[in-house]
Amino acid sequence: MMKKSVAMLAVCMLAQSHLAIAAGTPAPQEINIVLLGTKGGPSLLNTARLPQATALTIGDKIWLIDAGYGASLQLVKNGIPLRNINTILLTHLHSDHILDYPSLLMNAWASGLKDHTIQVYGPPGTQAMTKASWKVFDRDITLRMEEEGKPDPRNLVKATDIGQGVIYKDELVTISALKVPHSPFPDGEAFAYRFDTQGKRIVFSGDTSWFPPLATFAQGADILVHEAVHVPSVAKLANSIGNGKTLAEAIASHHTTIEDVGKIARESHVKKLVLSHLVPATVADDVWQQEAMKNYPGPVIVGHDNMTISVP
């Protein structure tokens, strides 16, 4: 009888121990990548693909990587409330990555932003751009504060110019930035971003030319979202426009060819490669996949606007 009692006591203590551990361990948060705009470059010839913007959601937390034209509309279309955005990360200050930034801040405010501050991180010039954005809307802000009793949106957004390294860390996520080469921007004005969260790693290349250190930065990532250029299609397109030769040379030197994207993915041993910021945006999916898979044996997803990718 004594042995049975001791055994039962041990079982109960073990069960309580497991319950205590479970209670003290937060449940894993669902992680999703939402591609809002997947074309590269500022031209807007149609709406099949909009300029660059991507959302990363972890549970109810929302990070926005770049804010190209149409980002506000695409967020709403995907059921992501503008007022709930926590953080905006800008990879660099080309217009196809920031054109919707000023209106996004205003739209978030108009949609009910009031209880938290949106943190904005970006290269040198981000703070100045944010201040300039408020000046554009100064009259509207003043009138709405007076007539509608709205809080001052300038107190609800904090912009920070960053350098390389860890730029943000809390109990849920660590965000790191890597300087990448994107001529004609000087060194330190274009960044890739890495999210480490819940044992998962997600990396966004930003705009970059071929850059082997990115493979180290993205090592073992669950998902690498990388820009890509299809040089033969760029050359063909260049023949049809006046400044084509100059433009083609600039694109080829400032970005990463799809073949080299495959090399980066292979060398970083990423589990899945997602292609975005596609140049030109008209290249067929199977062409992108075939070219990437020449150097990368893993799964390749060709990004499209309003595509959601879950991080398992």
Secondary structure as UniProt FT lines:
FT   HELIX           2..24
FT   STRAND          31..37
FT   STRAND          53..58
FT   TURN            59..60
FT   STRAND          61..65
FT   TURN            69..70
FT   HELIX           71..77
FT   TURN            78..79
FT   HELIX           82..84
FT   STRAND          87..89
FT   HELIX           95..98
FT   TURN            99..100
FT   HELIX           101..110
FT   TURN            111..112
FT   STRAND          118..122
FT   TURN            124..125
FT   HELIX           126..136
FT   HELIX           138..148
FT   HELIX           153..155
FT   STRAND          157..161
FT   STRAND          165..169
FT   STRAND          174..179
FT   TURN            183..184
FT   TURN            187..188
FT   STRAND          191..197
FT   TURN            198..199
FT   STRAND          200..204
FT   HELIX           213..217
FT   TURN            218..220
FT   STRAND          223..229
FT   HELIX           231..238
FT   TURN            239..240
FT   TURN            242..243
FT   HELIX           244..254
FT   HELIX           258..267
FT   TURN            268..269
FT   STRAND          273..279
FT   TURN            281..282
FT   HELIX           285..292
FT   TURN            293..295
FT   STRAND          300..302
FT   TURN            305..306
FT   STRAND          307..311
//
